[in-house]
Every structure is written in C-alpha cells, then in structure tokens.
Amino acid sequence: MELRYFRLIKTIAEEGSIANATERLFLTQSALSHQLRELEERLGFKVFHRTRNKWELTQEGSELYTLANKLFNTIDEGFSNIKHIVEGSKGAIKLSAECQSFFQAIPSFIQKMGILYPEISIDVTLGATHEIISQVLSNEIDIAIVTSKPVAEELKSIKVFEDEIFAVIHQENSLHGHDYLEASHFQDIHLLINSFPLEGVSVYDHFLKEFKIIPKRISAIPFTEITISMIEANMGIMCAPKWQLSRFKLSKEIQFKRISINGLKRKHYLVVRRRDLAKKYIHDFITSFQEEFLDM
C-alpha cells in the first residue's frame, strides 16, 4: 500500500470531509475522490461512511488511520534522527602529536578527510608536545596522538597501530658491525633528534631512560632532509621508524639497525576526552584514522 493512500486517509479523517482535505493535499476534490475509490477497490472494503456534511471512518478505516499515524510518526522521528546525525557530523577538531615526526604523515590524511567529510575542520597544533595530555584535559586540543596511554579517567585511549624504531646510521659508522644496538652503544654517539625535550624522543623515553643513558652529544634538527644529509656525511645517527623516511630517497650507504635484540617497538594511541566520544564527527575522525594507518 503506497504512502500517499495513508496520507489521504489521515487527512480526510482529520479534516472531516474530502472537500476540506483538498488544500492540505494540494489536489482537486475530483482527484482525491478518484484515489479513494481506487484504494477501496484494491482493499475490498470501504474506508469511510459518507454523508452530506461529514465523513466517518469505518471500523476497517479506523485501523488504517491508527496505522497511518504510527507510520508518519515513525517517519518524522526518523528524519529528526537524521537531522541530528547530519548536524552532529559538523565540527572542528584540534589535533596534535607527541612525536613531531608524525606530522609528516598527517597532511595527506587531512586532505582525504576534507574530501570525505567536508563538514569536519581539522587544525593541526604544533605546540608543546611534552604537555600534550594536559592540553587535551584543558580543552586546548581535542585529539592527541601518543605512544603511552595516559591514566586520566576523563580520557579514552584508542590503539591505532604499532611500529618499530630503528637506528639510522652510515655504513662507515663505528656501530655498523653490530647486529643490533644495545643501550650502552648510545653512550658515545651524536644523536640527531627533531626537538627537545629529550623526554619526548622515543628512543630515550622508551629505551635509554630505563638504563639512565644520555648520548654524549645531542642536536635538535627540525628538518628531516638536513638530518639525512648529516647521516650521509657520517656526522651522527637518528632513530626513527622506516615509514617516516619512506618518502625520502636514501643513499645506499645508509642502513637501519635494530635497537635491542627484540627491537624497539611502540604503540600509537589516539587520546580523546570520553565525553566527546558520542560526537559523530569525533567518531568519524577516529574511524577514518584507524583505517588510514592500519597497515603502516
């Protein structure tokens, strides 16, 4: 039974006659009479008892009128829910990462998000990465990418992927002959990092700190191209996952050395305020992020 027939029954019943229903349905009385006659022929029973001044529903018609009300209430509720979903898809997200090297992977993701979710605005914040969790708690940023799960009850940590940190060295470096590097090997090296503080550097925070080892010399160089050039000149080493350097053309003289016998592996988490998880645009971001970096 078509929706227009339910609307016809509902309108005639509420207006009291087919003549009064014409304005609400934007059809002539003749057209409405034709529709009602067609409907009753299909159903095999009368929907209305007709009198000169008033139309009354038959017993069968009353059932159809009740059904029509339920049907249109359900439709209205559905469209209301859809409206809330659409409105919930709009939002602005301030994003930051604990490891600055991760910002190299962010722009292409944001570009894809702009195509798939044009109503979501993403602003990348390059602030104090060592204070990133407190920034989430104070609403300065909305989502943080970190390598250690925070303990705050107000926050939710969502694992997105795992990678491995390697020592990137020149083949003439004194560490070249080792199958893997132990903590003691870092004692006398020149370590090239993106930025201070040292607590924000993965190789220190997840490995060297445990052994209370600080490299003899540390230089903060924010540009990966310059860091690679220095390694090619055997002027130091850097520690990074292979994906971070995938877009650079590396010399054959540059090698990746595993850190510790089991490798220095780290997990990456998206951290978000629990109260924001119900927001659709936050959910859409998290889901898309997980899909984007699943196979990194």
Disulfide bonds with the S-S distance in Angstrom:
none
